[in-house]
Amino acid sequence: VLSAAKAGFQADGVELNPWLVLYSKLQSYRLRFNNRTQFYRQDLWKFNLQPYPNVVIFGVEEMMPELQTKLSRELCDEACVIACRFPLPSWKPDFILGSGVDTVWVYFKNK
């Protein structure tokens, strides 16, 4: 979220852990990005992704199949998804960058 804000984007974060939400908010204020960031303490599975054309996810391997279903259902056809650490199980990535734990998979939903 902070990297996206630094690049000039409006960026929102969704996290269930209250301490991580607080830390993120404090960092946003410290870096003076608070006018471009918003953090939600909410369950990702209950959070509506429909308004978002771009999604970056830091997930665990076990959640990726269910997340893929959620993304397919909620995102617009032109959406871009960046998955960090673990790929979506059956989407074909348009780009793969990095290696090991630093690997990211970039997907354009309907390319």
C-alpha positions in Angstrom: 0.0 0.0 0.0 2.7 2.4 0.9 4.7 1.7 -2.2 1.7 2.3 -4.3 1.0 5.6 -2.5 4.6 6.6 -3.0 4.2 6.0 -6.7 1.2 8.4 -6.7 -1.6 5.9 -6.5 -4.6 6.0 -4.2 -4.1 2.7 -2.3 -6.2 0.8 0.2 -5.1 -2.1 2.4 -7.2 -4.9 4.0 -5.9 -6.7 7.1 -7.6 -8.5 9.9 -4.8 -8.1 12.4 -5.4 -4.8 14.3 -1.7 -4.4 15.1 -0.7 -4.5 11.5 -3.5 -2.1 10.6 -2.3 0.3 13.3 1.4 -0.1 12.2 0.4 0.6 8.5 -1.6 3.7 9.5 1.3 5.1 11.6 3.7 4.5 8.7 1.4 6.2 6.3 1.2 9.3 8.5 4.9 9.2 9.1 5.6 9.2 5.4 2.9 11.7 4.7 0.9 9.4 2.5 -2.2 9.4 4.6 -4.1 11.5 2.0 -3.5 8.6 -0.5 -4.0 5.6 1.8 -6.8 3.9 3.6 -6.6 0.8 5.7 -9.5 -1.5 6.6 -9.5 -3.9 9.5 -11.7 -6.4 7.9 -11.9 -10.0 6.8 -10.7 -10.2 3.2 -13.4 -12.8 2.4 -16.1 -10.3 3.4 -14.4 -7.3 1.7 -15.9 -6.3 -1.7 -13.1 -6.1 -4.3 -15.5 -5.0 -7.1 -14.4 -1.3 -7.1 -10.7 -2.1 -7.5 -9.1 -2.4 -11.0 -5.7 -3.4 -9.4 -5.1 -5.8 -6.6 -1.9 -6.8 -4.9 -2.1 -9.8 -2.6 0.3 -11.1 0.0 -1.4 -14.4 0.8 -0.5 -17.9 2.0 -0.5 -20.8 -0.3 -3.6 -22.4 1.2 -5.8 -19.4 0.5 -4.9 -19.0 -3.2 -7.6 -21.3 -4.7 -10.4 -19.6 -2.8 -8.9 -16.2 -3.5 -8.8 -17.0 -7.2 -12.5 -17.7 -7.1 -13.2 -14.5 -5.3 -11.1 -12.5 -7.8 -12.8 -14.1 -10.8 -16.2 -13.3 -9.3 -15.6 -9.7 -8.1 -13.0 -8.1 -10.3 -13.8 -6.2 -13.5 -12.7 -7.8 -16.8 -9.8 -5.3 -17.2 -8.4 -6.0 -13.7 -4.7 -6.5 -12.9 -3.7 -8.8 -10.1 -0.2 -9.1 -8.6 0.3 -12.1 -6.4 3.3 -12.1 -4.1 5.0 -15.3 -2.8 2.3 -17.7 -4.2 0.7 -17.9 -7.6 -3.0 -18.3 -8.4 -3.5 -22.0 -9.1 -5.1 -22.0 -12.5 -4.6 -18.5 -13.9 -1.8 -18.1 -16.4 0.5 -15.3 -15.4 1.3 -12.6 -18.0 4.6 -11.9 -16.2 6.7 -13.6 -13.5 9.3 -11.4 -11.8 11.9 -12.3 -9.1 12.6 -15.7 -7.6 12.1 -17.7 -4.4 10.2 -15.8 -1.7 10.5 -12.6 -3.8 8.6 -14.0 -6.8 5.6 -12.1 -8.0 3.0 -13.2 -10.6 1.3 -10.6 -12.7 -2.1 -11.4 -14.2 -4.4 -9.4 -16.5 -7.8 -10.9 -15.9 -9.1 -11.1 -19.4 -6.1 -10.8 -21.7 
